[in-house]
Amino acid sequence: MMNDEFFYEDNRFTQIKRRIYMILLPLFILGFSFILYLLSSESALDTINVITFSILCIGLSIAYFFLLLKKIKFRYIELATCTIGISVFLLRMYRAILFTLGTDDYLYNLGTVTYWASLVFLILFFTFRGNKALIISLIIYSLILAPGLYHFFVSPYRTENTLDTLIQFYISSIGTIVMLYYLQKIIEIYLQAESAHQSANTDYLTKLPNRRKMDLLLNEQIAASRANFFPLTISLFDVDYFKKVNDTYGHDVGDSVLVELSDLLTAYIGQKFDVGRWGGEEFLLVCPGKNLKEIHEYGENIRKVIEEHPFRFVGKLTCSFGVAELLSGDLAKELLKRADQALYQAKESGKNQIIAKAN
């Protein structure tokens, strides 16, 4: 069975491909169904056309059905679609080169099958990665080259026009493969750069922005606050008695608590503000456009959400919050220091509460 080196593992790229399949598969199914309808109205049915377009309609419909269900890994839907498309393409190419090229109706061309050649190779490079995509494409190219060699040296229908048609088709096809190979290299470089950038700015455990990213965001928001004269308030908060969780249940459970808390924060805060892991069990919330009182109230809502949430393995947990607002002349370190002092005060005076420090 093919291993992961054959496929892209970038989730964002997979989601983009899934969306493309969601759009294209229904269009292909409707198009091929209409072709079948037109074929059925002809007095003399072309058996190969009916068989191949029926395979496409049925196969792609099944693939689309499973795509909608989302119960099968997208990779398998890709492979099935790719296999169906390539099989039909090869069958029609062999028929076009071996039996129709050079006959009365096809003196100078291979017919409509050539319209799909570029798309077939595009799907191959879309499905497989790197050298694997190149090798599979060259194998398919070799398979369609074989009947061409037969036509070159054996076919009774060989003419200068048919040879010109085949040569141009094979040159354009190999050119398409080479172009797609290097285009894929460019895409892979971009994906690697994006992945490295994301790794540098994302906490590996919680998938929230890490301290480096939050530090950058905070300094950006401070500059924007000064330039546009809007308030800026932050909150540092952490999990109460987190050491006890680790000591009692182990660090794996402690990690799961942080992940669950991060998911809870993401769901509640959404896109309104920036929240990230500041370190250990401590988090930073950055709230542009909000003053101390507003974030004190907002933080109280977050505190209640956390307090009422039943965490897996450990049950109920609480958090303590320190809130501080940007003052004139503040640097990031002064703002963070006041929030940290407020958090320390909240911990020392009973935990599971919010303390706001004005100055």
C-alpha positions in Angstrom: 0.0 0.0 0.0 1.2 3.5 -0.8 2.8 5.3 2.1 2.7 9.0 3.0 5.6 10.0 0.8 3.3 9.6 -2.2 0.9 12.3 -0.9 0.7 15.8 0.5 0.2 16.0 4.2 -0.6 19.7 4.4 -4.1 20.0 5.9 -4.8 23.3 4.2 -3.9 22.0 0.8 -6.1 19.0 1.4 -9.0 21.2 2.3 -8.5 23.3 -0.9 -8.5 20.1 -3.0 -11.6 18.9 -1.2 -13.4 22.1 -2.2 -12.3 21.8 -5.8 -13.6 18.2 -5.9 -16.9 19.4 -4.4 -17.3 21.9 -7.3 -15.9 19.8 -10.2 -17.4 16.4 -9.6 -21.0 17.5 -9.9 -20.1 19.5 -13.1 -18.4 16.4 -14.6 -21.3 14.1 -13.6 -23.9 16.5 -15.2 -21.7 16.9 -18.3 -21.1 13.2 -18.9 -24.8 12.5 -18.1 -25.8 15.0 -20.8 -23.4 13.4 -23.3 -24.9 10.0 -22.5 -28.3 11.5 -23.2 -27.1 12.8 -26.6 -25.6 9.4 -27.4 -28.8 7.6 -26.6 -30.7 9.8 -29.1 -28.5 8.6 -32.0 -29.7 5.9 -34.2 -26.4 4.0 -34.1 -24.9 3.8 -30.6 -21.1 4.0 -30.2 -20.5 1.2 -27.7 -17.2 2.5 -26.4 -18.6 6.0 -25.8 -21.6 4.6 -23.9 -19.4 2.3 -21.8 -16.8 4.9 -20.9 -19.2 7.8 -20.1 -21.3 5.4 -18.1 -18.2 4.4 -16.0 -17.4 8.1 -15.5 -21.0 9.0 -14.4 -21.3 6.0 -12.0 -17.8 6.1 -10.6 -17.7 9.9 -10.1 -21.2 9.8 -8.5 -20.1 7.2 -6.0 -16.9 9.3 -5.2 -19.1 12.4 -4.8 -21.4 10.5 -2.4 -18.6 9.5 -0.2 -17.1 13.0 -0.4 -20.4 14.4 1.0 -20.5 11.8 3.8 -17.0 12.7 5.0 -16.6 9.2 6.5 -13.8 8.1 4.1 -10.4 9.6 4.1 -10.1 12.1 1.2 -7.0 10.4 0.0 -9.0 7.3 -1.0 -11.6 9.4 -2.9 -8.7 11.1 -4.8 -7.2 7.7 -5.7 -10.6 6.4 -6.8 -11.3 9.4 -9.0 -7.8 9.4 -10.4 -8.0 5.7 -11.2 -11.4 6.0 -12.9 -10.3 9.0 -15.0 -7.0 7.5 -16.1 -8.6 4.1 -17.0 -11.2 5.8 -19.2 -8.6 8.1 -20.7 -6.3 5.2 -21.6 -9.1 3.1 -23.1 -10.2 6.0 -25.3 -6.6 6.9 -26.3 -5.9 3.3 -27.4 -9.1 3.3 -29.4 -8.4 6.7 -31.0 -4.8 5.8 -32.0 -5.3 2.2 -33.0 -8.7 2.2 -34.7 -9.8 5.7 -35.7 -6.7 7.9 -36.5 -6.3 8.1 -40.2 -9.8 6.8 -41.1 -12.3 8.9 -43.0 -13.7 10.7 -40.0 -10.3 11.3 -38.3 -7.9 12.0 -41.0 -6.0 14.7 -39.1 -6.9 14.4 -35.5 -7.3 12.0 -32.5 -10.8 13.2 -31.6 -12.2 14.7 -28.4 -10.0 12.5 -26.1 -7.1 14.8 -26.5 -9.0 17.6 -24.7 -8.6 15.6 -21.5 -4.9 14.8 -21.7 -3.7 17.9 -19.8 -6.4 17.5 -17.2 -5.3 13.8 -16.6 -1.7 14.8 -16.0 -2.9 17.8 -13.8 -4.9 15.4 -11.7 -1.9 13.1 -11.3 0.3 16.0 -10.0 -2.6 17.2 -7.9 -3.0 13.8 -6.2 0.6 12.6 -5.9 3.7 14.6 -4.8 7.2 15.2 -6.1 9.1 12.5 -8.0 6.2 10.0 -7.4 3.9 12.2 -9.5 6.5 12.4 -12.2 7.1 8.7 -12.3 3.4 7.8 -12.4 2.9 10.5 -15.2 5.8 9.0 -17.2 4.3 5.5 -16.8 0.9 6.8 -18.2 2.8 8.6 -20.9 4.6 5.4 -21.9 1.3 3.6 -22.0 -0.1 6.1 -24.5 3.2 6.1 -26.4 2.9 2.4 -27.1 -0.1 2.6 -29.6 1.6 5.6 -31.2 4.7 3.5 -32.0 2.4 0.9 -33.5 0.8 3.5 -35.7 4.2 4.9 -36.7 5.6 1.5 -37.9 2.7 -0.8 -38.5 -0.7 0.9 -39.0 -2.1 0.8 -42.5 -3.7 4.2 -41.8 -0.4 6.0 -41.3 0.0 9.2 -43.3 2.1 12.4 -43.0 -0.9 14.1 -41.4 -1.4 11.3 -38.8 2.3 11.3 -37.9 2.2 15.1 -37.5 -0.8 14.8 -35.2 0.9 12.2 -33.0 4.2 14.0 -32.8 2.6 17.2 -31.7 0.4 15.4 -29.2 3.4 13.6 -27.6 5.5 16.7 -27.5 2.8 18.8 -25.9 2.1 16.0 -23.4 5.7 15.6 -22.3 5.9 19.4 -22.1 2.8 19.5 -19.9 4.4 16.9 -17.6 7.7 18.8 -17.3 5.8 22.1 -16.6 3.6 20.5 -14.0 6.6 18.9 -12.3 8.4 22.2 -11.8 5.2 24.0 -10.9 4.6 21.4 -8.2 8.2 22.1 -7.0 7.3 25.7 -6.6 4.1 24.8 -4.7 6.1 22.5 -2.4 8.6 25.2 -1.6 5.7 27.6 -0.8 4.1 25.0 1.4 7.3 24.3 3.3 7.9 28.0 3.8 4.3 28.4 5.1 4.7 25.3 7.4 8.0 26.7 8.8 6.4 30.1 9.4 3.5 28.5 11.1 5.7 26.2 13.3 7.8 29.2 14.3 4.6 31.1 15.5 2.4 28.3 16.8 2.5 26.4 20.0 3.1 22.8 19.2 0.7 21.5 21.9 -2.3 23.8 21.9 -2.0 25.1 18.3 -2.5 28.6 19.6 -0.1 31.4 18.8 3.1 30.9 20.8 4.9 33.5 23.0 7.0 34.7 20.1 3.9 35.4 18.0 1.9 37.0 20.8 4.9 39.3 21.6 4.8 40.4 18.0 1.1 40.9 18.0 1.2 42.9 21.3 3.9 45.3 19.9 1.9 45.7 16.7 -1.3 46.5 18.7 0.6 49.0 21.0 1.9 50.8 17.9 -1.6 50.8 16.3 -3.2 52.0 19.6 -0.8 55.0 19.8 -1.3 55.9 16.1 -5.1 55.6 16.1 -5.8 56.7 19.7 -7.8 53.7 20.8 -7.5 51.8 24.1 -5.6 48.5 24.4 -6.1 46.1 27.3 -4.5 42.7 28.0 -5.1 39.9 30.4 -2.6 37.3 31.6 -4.3 34.2 33.1 -3.3 30.7 34.1 -4.8 27.5 35.4 -5.2 27.3 39.2 -3.5 24.3 40.9 -2.1 23.1 37.6 0.9 21.5 39.4 -1.5 19.4 41.4 -3.1 18.2 38.1 0.3 17.1 36.8 1.3 15.5 40.1 -2.0 13.6 40.5 -2.8 12.6 37.0 0.5 12.9 35.1 1.8 15.2 32.5 -0.1 13.6 29.6 -3.4 14.5 31.4 -2.0 18.0 32.1 -1.3 18.4 28.4 -4.8 17.3 27.5 -6.2 19.9 29.9 -4.2 22.7 28.2 -5.4 21.5 24.8 -9.0 21.3 26.0 -8.7 24.8 27.5 -7.3 26.1 24.3 -10.2 24.7 22.3 -12.6 26.3 24.8 -10.9 29.7 24.5 -10.8 29.5 20.7 -14.5 28.6 20.6 -15.5 31.4 23.0 -13.2 34.2 21.8 -13.3 33.4 18.1 -11.9 36.2 16.0 -12.8 39.0 18.4 -9.4 39.1 20.1 -5.9 37.5 20.0 -5.2 34.7 22.6 -2.1 32.6 22.8 -0.1 30.4 25.1 2.4 32.6 27.0 4.2 29.7 28.6 3.4 26.6 30.7 -0.2 26.9 31.9 -0.2 30.7 31.3 -2.1 32.5 28.5 -2.2 36.0 27.1 -5.3 37.8 25.8 -4.8 41.0 23.7 -7.8 43.2 23.3 -7.5 46.3 21.1 -10.2 48.9 21.3 -11.3 47.8 24.8 -10.7 49.6 28.1 -9.9 48.1 31.5 -13.5 47.9 32.7 -14.7 46.2 29.5 -12.1 43.5 29.6 -12.6 43.0 33.3 -16.2 42.2 32.5 -15.3 40.1 29.4 -12.7 38.2 31.4 -15.3 37.5 34.0 -17.4 35.8 31.3 -14.4 33.7 30.3 -13.7 32.8 33.9 -17.3 31.5 34.3 -17.1 29.5 31.1 -13.9 27.8 32.3 -15.3 27.2 35.8 -18.5 25.6 34.5 -16.7 23.4 31.9 -16.2 19.7 32.8 -12.7 18.9 31.8 -12.0 15.3 30.6 -10.1 13.2 33.2 -10.0 16.0 35.9 -13.5 17.5 36.1 -13.8 21.1 37.1 -10.9 23.6 36.9 -10.6 27.3 37.4 -8.3 30.1 36.2 -7.1 33.4 37.7 -6.8 36.6 35.6 -4.7 39.7 35.7 -5.9 42.7 33.6 -4.0 45.8 32.6 -4.6 48.7 30.2 -2.0 50.4 28.1 -0.9 53.8 29.6 0.8 56.7 27.9 4.5 55.9 27.5 4.1 52.2 28.2 6.3 49.7 26.5 5.2 46.1 26.1 7.2 45.1 29.2 5.5 47.7 31.5 2.1 46.6 30.3 2.9 42.9 30.8 4.4 43.6 34.2 1.2 45.2 35.5 -0.9 42.4 34.1 1.5 39.9 35.8 1.3 41.8 39.1 -2.5 41.7 38.9 -2.4 38.0 38.1 -0.1 37.4 41.1 -2.5 39.3 43.3 -5.5 37.2 42.0 -3.6 34.0 42.9 -2.5 35.3 46.3 -6.0 36.4 47.3 -7.9 33.2 46.6 -7.6 32.3 42.9 -10.5 31.9 40.4 -10.9 35.6 40.2 -10.0 38.7 38.1 -7.8 41.5 39.3 -7.5 44.7 37.2 -4.4 46.9 37.7 -4.9 50.5 36.5 -1.4 51.8 37.2 
